[in-house]
């Protein structure tokens, strides 16, 4: 209400200023101010309706993600040939990219999703195994991961972690492990785990979702991503 009164009051203030300087009479200023006030209020209502429609589209996309997750859950236990695993993983990364764009209100190309795994039996060497479709950053280059935020996320358990602004850390954090330009500012890191049973699990690496804007995953956005995309993340864990 305060915001609306401030906008409409400012929009209808011009006639009052004109009356103050004697440019128009009191009646003319009053009628003009009232007309501007009403017109601005009408535009504000249309704007609100537009936002509600946009929100409805977002809810529809969220519902679509949930149904897609149900589909993936239903596919659990079905064997996937080795030749198809890579395509299936990249498809899942593409799903994460699209939903991350929705949650963070980002345009196409801003969000990059990568699957980074430990190289063989190494506990310090890693490589980017897959990226989302259309992502042209290099893959399968082995590197020392001890300076990566994702590596430290893996060593601290299976909980997702967020880096809100990479530039605040500076130094080695601004060096890309694949020798490409670092153009991202915020990163969402999700450890991936392979399980033989409920008592035997192993952190195999992590999924990184990065964005060139700082604080892209601020607030509950990261939680919404994890909860809504849980079946997709679970499918990736099964495929690695």
Protein Blocks (a to p, Z undefined) as FASTA:
>chain_A
ZZmmmmmmmmmmmmmmmmmnopacfklmmmmmmmmmmmmmmmmmmmmmmmmmmmmmmmmm
mmmmmmmmmmmmmmgoiacdfklmmmmmmmmmmmmmmmmmmmnopaehjaccdddddehj
bfkbccdfbdcehiacdehiacdfklpfklmmmmnojbdcddfblklngmmllpcfklpa
cfbfbdcdddddddfblklccdfbdcddddfbghklgcjllmmmmmmmmmmmmmmmmmZZ
